[in-house]
Amino acid sequence: MEGVITPWGEFLYNLARKDNNELKVSRGFQIGVVVAVPPFPFYDKKEVFIYKDLSILFKKNNREGVHLGDIKNVNGTWSVAGNTGYVMVITGSGSTVDEARKIVYSRLKNINLQNMYYRTDIGLKWFTESDKLHTWGYLH
């Protein structure tokens, strides 16, 4: 919709104007994991045809941490839409990286989607990489 500014758009606009650059975040650690089906991350018309309209089922009626991507809801049934294979992002928060990992990967077990895939290593390198971030001045 033309002329509508989202909260994120407003934040970016104010940041560019140097009016308000406060980004509100939660304490602790947050992890996001992309859920995809082929042809992600590529574009292949033949594979798009195979995976388009696949149903997405949730074992439990819990959508916490589910951030929808290129999907649609038709008569209460979620399914893959578009031509990218990008389905959704699942997030988890915790006071430690391990806690956030446990939450996000337990939420992924709630999703049933044929041929879905996602990375299983998100957050594993935190303990070795965090020292570099401190050294480089990104973390205090």
N, C-alpha and C positions, 0 to 999 in steps of 0.2 A: 504494500500500500504506500503510495507516494505521500511524502510529507509526514509519515509517522516515524518518530525516533524511539528506538528501543532503549531500555536502561543502559545496556552495554554501549550502544551508539552514543548516548548522551555522555557517558563516562569518557569515551574516546574523544569526543568533541571537546569536552572541558579539559581533558589532558593536553590536547593539541594547543588550546588557547592558554594553557597554564593557569586556568581558573581554579581547578580543584583536582588534585591528583591523588586523592585518598582512595585506595582500593580496599574495600572491606573483605576480609578473608577470615576463615575459621582457624582456630589454633590447632596445632598438631600437624598431621600429614594427610594429604589427599592423594588418591591414586585413581586414574581413569584408564579403562581398558576398552579399546575399540573392538566391537564385534562385527565381523564381516562374513560375506559369502563370496564365492567367485563371481565376477572376475576381479574383485578388489585386490590390489590397487591399480589394476589395468582396465582398459576398455576393450571388450570383445563382444560384438553383437550376438554371436552364437551362444556364448555363455550367459549373457544377460537374459536371453530368452528362456534358458533352462531354469534359472533361479528366480526370475520375477514371479511374484504372486505366491511364493512359499509362505506357508503359515508360520507364525511365531507364537509358540505356546509358553505360558508361564505355569510351572508346576504348582506354585502357591500364588494366591492373589495378592502379591506384594510387588509394587513397582518402585519401591524406595531405591534411589541411586540409579534409576533407569532414565537415560536421556536419549530420546528418539532421534534417529537419523533419517535415512531415506526409506521410510516405511509408510504404510497407509492403514486405515481402519475402515473396513467395510462391514457394516452390520455387526459390529462388536468383535470382529476377527482381525487381528493385526497380521499384516503380510508385507513381504519385501516389495518395494516399489522402485521406480526410477531405473537407472542403468549403471549405477556405480558399484553396487555390492556393499556399500557402507550402510550398516543396519542401525547401530546404536553405540552409545558409550555407557559403560557401567562404571559407577564410581563408589568409592568407599573412603571413609574418614576414620582416623584413629589417633590416639595420643602417641603412638609409635608407628614406624613404617610397617613392622610386622603385623600390628593390629589392623591397619588400613588394608594390607594385603589380604589378610584372612577375611575381612568383610567383603571386599570386592570380589574375591574368587568364590566365596560362598554364594554371593548374589548371582554370579555367572552360572552356577549349578542349577539355578531356578529357571533357566531359559532352555527351551527345547526348540531347536531350529536345525533342520537338515543341512549338513555340510557347513555349519558355521565354524569359524575359527577365530582365534585371538591369541595374543602373546601371553605366555605364562611366566615370563621373567620380569615383569614390571616391578620395580622396587628392590630387586635382588642385589643390585650393585650399590645400593645406598651406603652401606657401611664403608666401602672403599672409596666411593666417589665423594662422599660428604667432606672428607678431609681436603680434597682438591677445592671444593667450593668455598670452604673456610679460608684456605690459603689464597685464593683468588679474590677474596673480599665480597663474595656474593652472600655469604652467611656470616652472622656475627655471633 
